[in-house]
Amino acid sequence: MKTFLATILLSALGFLAGDSTARIPRFRQVSIPVDRGPRWVAIADVNHDENPDILVANADAGSISVLLGDGKGKFSSGPGSPIPAGRLPNDLAIADMNGDGNLDVVIPKD
């Protein structure tokens, strides 16, 4: 299993707002195991818990890893993850394609 490295911004509100008195934002590196050849990432709340989740398209393995966020900066593999997806092209997107209120993974076909 490869490791996907995510850098999480802990506090940059003042920095992004241009406040010259704001402290420099602190970052921390988090290593999250995913399948082989992670290439594309999408962030969305896929399990409706109001916390951001990470989806990683693993090109070499032909799979998608679903990493569920706990709202405190930790992520764990979702049930059944990684999910076989076949040959992955150069992109992925997340959208509610069928209007059921659940996000769908959109993978363009070559």
Backbone torsions as a table, in degrees:
resi	resn	phi	psi	omega
1	MET	NA	131.9	176.5
2	LYS	-81.0	169.8	178.4
3	THR	-118.7	127.3	177.2
4	PHE	-91.6	125.6	-179.1
5	LEU	-98.7	120.3	178.4
6	ALA	-113.9	132.8	175.2
7	THR	-103.4	122.6	-175.3
8	ILE	-108.2	127.2	177.2
9	LEU	-80.8	120.7	-176.9
10	LEU	-85.6	-41.2	-179.7
11	SER	-159.4	106.7	179.7
12	ALA	-132.3	12.6	-175.2
13	LEU	-55.6	-51.2	179.2
14	GLY	-65.3	-39.4	179.9
15	PHE	-62.6	-46.2	-178.6
16	LEU	-70.0	-28.6	-179.8
17	ALA	-79.1	-4.4	178.1
18	GLY	84.3	15.8	179.2
19	ASP	-75.2	108.6	-176.3
20	SER	-69.8	-15.2	177.8
21	THR	-90.4	-6.1	-179.5
22	ALA	-70.0	147.6	176.5
23	ARG	-71.2	153.1	177.3
24	ILE	-65.2	134.2	-177.3
25	PRO	-63.8	146.7	178.1
26	ARG	-101.6	138.9	178.1
27	PHE	-118.4	153.6	170.1
28	ARG	-136.7	148.4	-179.1
29	GLN	-95.9	134.0	179.2
30	VAL	-123.0	128.1	177.4
31	SER	-99.0	125.1	-177.6
32	ILE	-125.8	122.0	-179.8
33	PRO	-70.1	132.7	174.4
34	VAL	-135.5	-173.6	-179.0
35	ASP	-79.5	-175.7	-175.5
36	ARG	-71.8	136.6	173.1
37	GLY	71.6	50.3	177.2
38	PRO	-61.6	129.0	-176.5
39	ARG	-126.5	-42.0	-172.5
40	TRP	-127.9	145.0	-175.9
41	VAL	-129.6	141.9	172.2
42	ALA	-134.3	145.5	178.8
43	ILE	-115.3	128.0	179.4
44	ALA	-163.8	159.0	174.1
45	ASP	-90.4	91.0	-174.2
46	VAL	-85.3	-16.2	-178.6
47	ASN	-112.7	14.3	174.0
48	HIS	59.4	32.8	177.4
49	ASP	-102.5	7.0	179.4
50	GLU	69.2	19.2	174.5
51	ASN	-116.7	140.9	178.5
52	PRO	-65.7	138.5	175.5
53	ASP	-116.7	159.6	-179.2
54	ILE	-115.7	132.7	171.8
55	LEU	-114.6	130.8	-177.6
56	VAL	-123.1	123.6	174.6
57	ALA	-87.1	121.0	-177.7
58	ASN	-101.9	97.5	-172.4
59	ALA	-63.4	-43.8	-176.8
60	ASP	-66.6	-35.0	-178.5
61	ALA	-90.3	-16.0	-176.1
62	GLY	65.7	44.8	-177.4
63	SER	-141.7	168.7	175.0
64	ILE	-124.0	124.9	176.2
65	SER	-92.9	132.9	177.0
66	VAL	-110.0	118.8	-178.7
67	LEU	-114.4	112.6	-175.5
68	LEU	-87.0	128.5	-179.5
69	GLY	-87.5	145.9	179.1
70	ASP	-98.3	1.6	-179.4
71	GLY	84.0	-2.7	-179.2
72	LYS	-120.1	14.7	177.8
73	GLY	95.0	3.3	178.5
74	LYS	-108.8	146.3	-179.4
75	PHE	-131.4	142.6	177.1
76	SER	-134.4	154.2	-179.6
77	SER	-63.5	135.1	176.9
78	GLY	-75.3	165.0	178.9
79	PRO	-57.3	130.9	179.1
80	GLY	78.5	1.9	-178.1
81	SER	-85.2	138.6	2.0
82	PRO	-76.9	150.3	-177.0
83	ILE	-100.0	126.6	177.8
84	PRO	-59.8	135.0	-178.0
85	ALA	-132.7	1.7	-177.9
86	GLY	75.0	-162.0	-179.7
87	ARG	-68.7	124.5	-178.2
88	LEU	-96.9	132.4	174.9
89	PRO	-78.1	-159.6	-172.9
90	ASN	-89.9	22.6	-177.5
91	ASP	-168.1	164.1	169.0
92	LEU	-154.3	158.8	179.4
93	ALA	-144.4	163.3	178.7
94	ILE	-123.5	128.5	178.9
95	ALA	-162.2	156.3	173.3
96	ASP	-85.8	92.3	-172.9
97	MET	-77.9	-27.3	-175.6
98	ASN	-112.5	9.2	174.1
99	GLY	69.8	21.6	-179.2
100	ASP	-91.7	3.1	179.9
101	GLY	86.1	0.1	177.4
102	ASN	-111.9	140.0	178.9
103	LEU	-74.0	143.0	178.3
104	ASP	-116.6	150.5	174.7
105	VAL	-88.3	127.1	-178.7
106	VAL	-110.8	121.2	179.6
107	ILE	-122.3	116.4	179.9
108	PRO	-66.3	143.4	178.4
109	LYS	-90.6	137.8	178.0
110	ASP	-64.7	NA	NA
